[in-house]
Amino acid sequence: MQYAVLFFIFALGAVIGSFLNVVIFRFNTSRSLSGRSACLYCGKELRWYELIPIVSFLLLRGRCASCKSRLSIQYPLVEFITAVIFVLVFYKILSSLYHRPMSMDVLTSEMEDYSEECILLNLLYLEKSGLIAKNGDEYKLSNFVRKLYLK
């Protein structure tokens, strides 16, 4: 039971990480968040089983199923790091609740605090890795990423 819960939390984190990848890529590229994902090189829409976080990248060996072009390692890294952060936050919340009386108010406030931490940690990781750049209070795709994706 405990491993099933951890797997669920990890999978949820990976799905959120996958969505973060979509937001990162589409944020400053004049693309909306709606619509299907497609290969950046051949433009083929990805099938549902090509969109499974981390797993599909490993099964496809980091390449597009159609044109065999290399996919960026950023995708599984962001998914994996977000999933690990979700598991760590889950443990942190459980350990803090273990020493206090359980109530929904405590759980809600803890989740709000840690969700902000998760977002800030992801932004910090992306900024330090050079994938996004901070300009005042805004984050934008770095020039390197723009050139890479907008060939």
N, C-alpha and C positions, 0 to 999 in steps of 0.2 A: 504494500500500500504506500509506504513512504517513498519508494523509488518511482511509483506511478505519479505521485504528486510532483516530485522533483522533475520528472520527464515532462510533465504538463507545463510546469513553470518555465523550464528550459525552452520547450517548443513555443510557448507564448512569447518569450523574449526574442527568439529567433524570428518569429513572424513580425514582431514590432521592429526588429532590426532590418528586416526586409523592406518594411514600409519606410523606415528611415532612409534606406538606400534610394527608394523611389523619390522621396522628398528631396534628398541631397542632389540627385541628378536633375530633377525637373524644376527645382526652385528658381534658378536664374537662366533657364534655357528656353523661356517662353512656351513651355509645354505645361498643359494642365495636369492635375493629378488624376483626372479621369482617363479612361482608355486603357487598352491592353499594353503590356510590355512587349517590346520587340527587340530583336538583335540590332545593335548599333551599326553593324556593317552591312548585312544583307536585308534588313528591314522585316524579316519574317516574324510574325506574331508568335510569341512563346506559348506552348501548350501548358495545360495545368500542371502536368508532372515535371515540367522544366522550371517551375516556379517554387518548388518546395525548398525552403531555406536550408542552406548548407548541403543537404543531401543531394539535390540535383546538380550542384556545382561539382561535387565529388564524383557522382555517377557519370557526368558528362566530361570528366577530367579537365574541367576549366575551359571548355570549348563550346561554341555554338553547335547545336545538333545539325543544323543545315549547312552552314558555310565553313564550319570548323575553325573559325577565327577565335583567338584567345579572349577569354573574359577576364576582367580585372579581378585581382585578388581582394580588392576592396569589398566586394559583395559578401563573400563568406566571412571575412574578418569582422565587418560591422555586425553581421547577424550573430556570429559566435560571441563577440564581446558583449553585445546587448543581452544575449541569452545568459551568459555567465553573470552579468550584473543583476539580472532578474533573480537568479538563484541566490546570489549573495544577499540581495535586498530581502528576499523571502526569508532567509535564515536570520537576518538581522531583525526583521519584524517579529518573527517567532520568538527569538531569544529575548527581545525587549518585552513582548507580551507575556512571556513565561514568568517574568518577575513582577507583573502587575495584574490587577483584576482585568478580566477580558470584557471589553465593551466595544460596540461598533464605533463610537466616537473616537476611541483610542486608535482602532484599526484604520479608520478613515484619515485621521490626522497623520499617522505614521506613513500611510501610503502616499499622501500628498507630498510630504517632506522627501521621501525617497524617490518618487517619480521625478521631482525637480532635480535631485542629485543625478539620476540616470541620464536625464537630458543634458545636463551640464557636463557630465563625464564623457558622453558621446561627442558633444561639440568640442570639448577639449581634445579628445583623441583625434578627431577629424582635422582640427586646426593644427595640432602638432605634427600630424602625418603629412600636412601640406595639401590636403584634399579640399579644404575650404579656407578662406581668409577672412579675418575679422576686420571690418571697416567701421569704426565707431561702435554703434550698437547693433550693426547688421552683420550677418555672415553671408558671404558670397562664395561661389565656386572659384577655386584658384585658377590662375591663367593656365597652369599645366593641365588641369582637369578639363578646362574649356577646350583647349587645343586637342586633347586626347579624344574627347567625346564629340566634338563638333567639326570633325574633319570634313 
